[in-house]
Structure formats: C-alpha cells, structure tokens
C-alpha cells in the first residue's frame, strides 16, 4: 500500500515538474532538440545495424535485379577543348 502511494506521488511530482518546466521554457526549442536527438539516435541505430550485418541494409531496401552496370554501353565524354599549355603560359 505504501509503495503504491509513493509511486502515485512520484508520478504526480514528475508530471508537475514537467508542467512547471514548460511554463518557463518555450515548447518550440524543446521540440527542436527532441527532433535532432531522435535523428541522431536513428542514425546511430542504423549505423549499428549496418555494421553488425552489412548485407542487411540491402536486404532491407530490396536487392536490385542486376547489380552490375551495362558493360556494352559506351560512355560519352564531351570534349571541352581546354588548352592546358595556353592556360599555364
């Protein structure tokens, strides 16, 4: 019975402390900090997940039908006509 009473009082004190905190601090910066921390935690978790199982990320997002590029297709490189000797001198 005493434990239940203490637990209820602790919850009330905790809720009152949070309420008093938000009376003195604007909510927008708190939400911004919470969003940034959530993003950092998510990135850490994703990095940890990728480090433990390197193939799991590709399994998570699906494997492409062909991992290799088409080797028969020529790559077009435009000629820009830069005169390196003329630029240096």
C-alpha positions as CSV (number, residue, x, y, z in Angstrom):
1,X,0.0,0.0,0.0
2,X,2.8,2.4,0.9
3,X,4.7,1.5,-2.3
4,X,1.6,2.4,-4.4
5,X,1.2,5.7,-2.6
6,X,4.8,6.6,-3.2
7,X,4.6,5.6,-6.8
8,X,1.5,7.8,-7.3
9,X,3.2,10.7,-5.6
10,X,6.3,10.2,-7.7
11,X,4.2,10.3,-10.9
12,X,2.4,13.5,-9.7
13,X,5.7,15.2,-8.8
14,X,7.2,14.2,-12.2
15,X,4.2,15.4,-14.1
16,X,4.2,18.7,-12.1
17,X,7.9,19.2,-12.7
18,X,7.4,18.8,-16.5
19,X,4.5,21.2,-16.4
20,X,6.5,23.7,-14.4
21,X,9.4,23.3,-16.8
22,X,7.1,24.1,-19.8
23,X,5.8,27.2,-18.0
24,X,9.2,28.7,-18.0
25,X,10.6,27.3,-21.3
26,X,9.0,27.7,-24.7
27,X,7.9,24.4,-26.4
28,X,9.5,25.0,-29.8
29,X,13.1,24.8,-28.8
30,X,12.3,21.6,-26.8
31,X,10.6,20.0,-29.8
32,X,13.6,21.0,-32.0
33,X,16.1,19.5,-29.6
34,X,14.0,16.3,-29.3
35,X,13.8,16.0,-33.1
36,X,17.5,16.4,-33.5
37,X,18.2,13.9,-30.8
38,X,15.7,11.5,-32.3
39,X,17.5,11.8,-35.7
40,X,20.9,11.2,-34.1
41,X,19.6,8.1,-32.3
42,X,18.1,6.8,-35.5
43,X,21.3,7.4,-37.4
44,X,23.3,5.7,-34.7
45,X,20.9,2.7,-34.7
46,X,21.1,2.4,-38.5
47,X,24.9,2.5,-38.4
48,X,25.0,-0.1,-35.7
49,X,22.5,-2.2,-37.7
50,X,24.6,-1.8,-40.8
51,X,27.9,-2.6,-39.0
52,X,26.6,-5.8,-37.5
53,X,25.0,-7.1,-40.6
54,X,26.4,-5.5,-43.8
55,X,24.1,-7.3,-46.1
56,X,21.0,-6.5,-44.1
57,X,20.7,-2.9,-45.4
58,X,20.5,-4.1,-49.0
59,X,18.0,-6.8,-47.9
60,X,16.1,-4.1,-46.1
61,X,15.7,-1.9,-49.1
62,X,15.4,-4.7,-51.6
63,X,18.0,-6.1,-54.0
64,X,18.2,-4.7,-57.5
65,X,17.6,-7.1,-60.4
66,X,21.2,-6.6,-61.7
67,X,23.9,-5.1,-59.5
68,X,26.3,-4.6,-62.5
69,X,26.1,-1.7,-65.0
70,X,25.6,-2.5,-68.6
71,X,29.2,-3.0,-69.8
72,X,28.4,-3.0,-73.5
73,X,27.1,0.6,-73.5
74,X,29.7,3.3,-74.4
75,X,30.2,6.3,-72.1
76,X,30.0,9.6,-73.9
77,X,32.6,12.1,-72.7
78,X,32.3,15.6,-74.1
79,X,35.4,17.3,-75.5
80,X,35.7,20.6,-73.7
81,X,38.7,21.9,-75.7
82,X,40.8,23.3,-72.8
83,X,44.3,24.2,-73.8
84,X,46.4,23.5,-70.7
85,X,49.6,25.0,-72.3
86,X,47.8,28.2,-73.1
87,X,46.4,28.5,-69.6
88,X,49.8,27.9,-68.0
89,X,51.7,30.5,-70.0
